[in-house]
Amino acid sequence: MKAKRLLSCLITFMAIMQLGYGQTRIAFFDKNGTNNPTNTSVVANISAVGTSNGPGLGVSASVNEFRVNGFDPANTSLADAQADNEYVDWSITADAGYEIEVTQVQMFIDLTSQGPENIVLQYSTDGFATAGNTIGSSTLTRGATGEEVDFNSLSINSGVAGTITFRLYAWGAGSASHRLQFEPNTNWAGLISDPTMRITGNVTSASSVTTYSWGGSWSPSNPSGTSTSSDSIVVSATGASLSSATSCKALVVEPGASLDLGANVLTVADTAFIQAGSGGYGQVIGNISGTSQVQSYRTGSSAAWLNVAFSVDATLADVSGVTVNATGNASTCNIYRFDATTDGDANDEGDWVAISSPGAQTENIGYQLY
């Protein structure tokens, strides 16, 4: 089977935010440990719940610090701390019609002489009804007068009117009576004079995002050269094309639809989704750049899911370091990879080769799904 070089992908589309405040301090958390949760102060269009202890820990009242104790000295891992509910949590929530993106979380912490040395910060957008997502970890210094813990370069999104809940797990205490303490940091004065923690990010209006749709013509207008990295492009029919280099936050190509980029590069800031089903398979012909993830699935009650995540080369529209996972009834899902090395003449750029046992692929390949 011969085919032009193309990338095939899937999606379920989500509204994407446009930066409103733009990388600013959006929430501060108070030092006053006589309040549980502690007080907070936030920018407009969001709310917050301050630090409080998990049920496995106790709180030592202090006006100047938020102190927790009761860490089991026998705990040696994150799994132990999770099992014993030994954590501190806090949250931020977007108002109706708004979204939050968190890019940085900073805490000022000290330990008593036998306090828990190991910490892991996780977040959840469903209140930890499912397993949390790990942001990062750190090893603290016992007996220090306070040290900054900085988790940055994040991109944690609340969704419209959504809540992001954080949990700081700790273990490795030498004694259950010793403490982990959130200390005030006068250098962080902002909405609160002596905060123990601050969160940086963006608060955006969900209604400010533009979705450019193709169903035979562009609506509300042609995105070529005008779509931004906060907007989305949804293609639901054949014949869509771009006439100049273009950016978007998310790209959606539905079954049987196609998008021809010509010699132009489409820079996808977040995720490209291309769907295959009874209507055929979605096609992107040309160069996709900048995307960290391309996801593909097949629709239909008996079809299997195909999940693809890879980086896209900006010069050849190839992919590398691909991991393919077919789940469900995989026998109904035929997966093909594009092999450019089989280029045989000037009229085509290679073959689509069936993958009988999907697994890790490390060569430069493209995908289509039947």
C-alpha angles and dihedrals in degrees: 000000000000125000142169116254107275142144119232121203147158145220160185105205126230129188111256127214130240116218111259110168094018117218099335135139103275103172138026127191123213129239096222106116094182085079116069107215095029123233121271139196123204143175121259122296098026138076133202143204114215132230118302135166126259116240092261093063139061130221127231109209114238132156091210102045143023103238129189128184140165097088110164108242089210092065113105104166147037089257090058092050091048093049091052095042091237102161146108117230140190136164147202126209131198119228120242110293094018138095134202129217114192114206101168140020119193126185132180108214140168134182132216116238094281100027124135110285100194126070137175124189118211134176136203136189093200100052091262092296082138128030115298126244116245115235097181147300139240142185114230130210117242117231094014119145090236136311133205117242110198125189108182143159088056130151107194115161126199098197120225110328088348132148128231112203120195127202125190110201120195136186142158098078118162092211135017091228093061123094149226108214133197103216128201115253113204090194089067096057110150129116085356121040099223109019123179092203140017135190125212125201147094134295113202141178110245090208092064093070118102121216114201110204131193119200097147094316134032120265132226085359142319108290094208106132093344105072113097134211088264095056132079135225121211120188117191102163140039123268102050116143140168122225099198142018108297140184132209140165096230135009124207123189114181129208112297093007126121138198119197113199096182108194092335126106119230110206111205111195097194126005138346116209124193123180132206127192144122088321092060131258130308118246135203110187114195139013125348113182137179099023118131094196140033116186128192134184140168121233128218134087094265098037126108126232122249116200117190126180122178148129117260122226110231095215106047104017087238125140132218139190092031124177115194121194120186113190135174117026096357093176089075093054118076111193124197130190124206113239112198091185089074092066103142107170145000093272098065140027101219146300136299105235121199118239107215096184110028113216142127113335120190102176126092104275143149127213140227126176130212 
